[in-house]
């Protein structure tokens, strides 16, 4: 376990070590010209996304948890659907809809007779546009955790607040919201981590942030050390978010006042209040899923004949097999780590599992840089050794193969499966292990014949979440994929980069369709989140 945790943390330590490297001319150039731009744009992007996801996510969670209005049951699960959209796909879609040659502005010009510069239209490819795109697809993180927190709150506390003279909204601000604060902070932190990890959206919009800077420095200037320094600074941003999220959870000491769980109070909204509640839930769903999905569907119908061919089938098979293999490996390693922690609980083992669990917070760009540097060093040493003694050249043995990509996926997504498996194991009492051992079961037999049958749903959920995360992952795949190997995410990015937005729709729609599966599972799970339900 310790060896595995050390191996998976190698990319993180590799990137962090570059903070100690002396500066070269290219780094000085970056520091004098674009570093302040990267810092400012990243900070403004995080601030805007945090504010928007907080308002949308918490507001919709409260309305669907404790209010009654038309469409509530539908919104309760449908508001999670934008989570199936990767940020870069919704950015491509809205750019195709709202740019100068798109259907919206074309309709405006046809209707009014206006020409170029005769009217004002917001620029979609801007910092504000990026904030909007990220907010539309990332608010479900805040909504998911906030709604689960609201559903788990004690009815006694809410009823006492009403007897003390609190109105519905006063009870929300003064009681329910503070109780849900740790979950809300965790949701916002996840949204911000995804924002920092994105490359497709900010690259397509031409924004200068750390992820685009890493690509430009590595592939444009050819300086891996300077790119690693940028990755190290981005890593500091991410660890700050992780510390804030952990601090928020550790300071939470809230307890239910009763072991009995009655039905939560339902505040029936009427008139304009019901209309406002409906609109507050409908517009995020409309702009976050319905409109972009409809536009992708129209484009896919137009380009189906030319885009869906043998190469598209090969891309789909590449993506599905890669994602399935990564998900299966992640679940297997998660079972090994989580079950090992259960069997040999100790500070060193616990710390090792926690180190692995930090990988999800690290952007794919940073992981890719951290993986390629040690693997390239290893390849060069092996190649040099074999060439000198045996005249054999191994070439890019590891860094040019799927091994590097799989390694990066494990660093990035293993934390998701570890947390899911740990949650499932935590619900199985130790007395069942003791009973199995009394029947002469070995630890491996206990895991396979006792625990796994009880954890089928948990293991399946972990598999599906990692599967979809790998399907959507762009920057790590873009950097580490072997030659002549492509995926749906990379193909959609390449076509959109060539301004072939309609042609990219079939690959994008396939990714979104696959992403709906875990979203529906998550929506079903939070509906049963309340104890006693």
Secondary structure as UniProt FT lines:
FT   HELIX           2..17
FT   HELIX           18..20
FT   HELIX           25..33
FT   HELIX           35..66
FT   STRAND          67..68
FT   TURN            70..71
FT   HELIX           72..78
FT   TURN            79..80
FT   HELIX           81..84
FT   HELIX           87..98
FT   TURN            100..101
FT   HELIX           103..112
FT   TURN            116..117
FT   HELIX           127..152
FT   HELIX           155..163
FT   TURN            164..165
FT   HELIX           168..171
FT   HELIX           172..176
FT   HELIX           177..179
FT   HELIX           181..197
FT   HELIX           200..205
FT   HELIX           210..215
FT   HELIX           216..220
FT   HELIX           224..250
FT   STRAND          267..268
FT   HELIX           271..285
FT   HELIX           286..290
FT   HELIX           291..307
FT   HELIX           310..343
FT   HELIX           347..357
FT   HELIX           359..361
FT   HELIX           364..390
FT   TURN            397..400
FT   HELIX           402..426
FT   HELIX           430..438
FT   TURN            439..440
FT   HELIX           443..446
FT   HELIX           447..451
FT   HELIX           452..454
FT   HELIX           456..472
FT   HELIX           475..480
FT   TURN            483..484
FT   HELIX           488..497
FT   TURN            498..499
FT   TURN            501..504
FT   HELIX           505..527
FT   TURN            531..532
//
